[in-house]
Amino acid sequence: MERCIYTLIEAGYGLVHGLFLTWPIKQQQVPPNFVEPFDLEEPINDQDPPDPPVVTMADNRTMAQLLQSPTEGYEDAIVVPAITADNFELKHGLLTLVQNKQFFRHDKEDPHAHIRYFNKITSTMKFPNVPSTSVKLMLFPFSLEGAAQIWLEKELPRSILTWDDLVLKFINKSSNPSKTTNPQNEITGFQQRLDETFYEA
């Protein structure tokens, strides 16, 4: 019978204070958690395995390119025309003026009044060789907050090309239909009873 020395690490218990254990074992005894190593290059049946099929990709992108996050669809809805003026920049004071009265799309807010106010603010600043509509298209997103801002973010990319497009979409989306529907229903549903005068009806 042979004697073999194992550390507690080899026996699977971890090393405790450098303690070594010795015990008698049979000649070719293998620990229960020992797995025979497998050689991948050695043929199993004295034959080489067939080559795996070649899979061709639909596109020729590298793996790094395939793993990148997509960047399509993140463009803004508003397309601002290119500005060719030298040294053009929006001043912080103008942004502050626009943000002082933001539109949230609450029931009691009037989108027409917001557009009038916005036009008044942006008409105070003139930039040489820069169309005023380009400035308006740049600044308008800063005048929105809450549900109105979410509406603009959900618009299709590059779907608003002009200031008129923006105003039309904004008014249509932000107008409260009950403000026009209720008075319209009262007018069309007008009835005069036999015992009423026109003034009383």
Buried (B, 14 or more C-beta within 10 A) or exposed (E): EEEEEBBBEEEEEEEEEEEEEEEEBEEEEEEEEEEEEEEEEEEEEEEEEEEEEEEEEEEEEEEEEEEEEEEEEEEBBBBBEEBEEEEEEBEEEBBEBBEEEBBEBEEEBBBEEBBEBBEEBBEEBEBEEBEBBBBBBBBBBBBBEEEBBEBBEEBEEEBBBEBEBBBEBBEEBBBBEEEEEEEEEEEEEEEEEEEEEEEEE
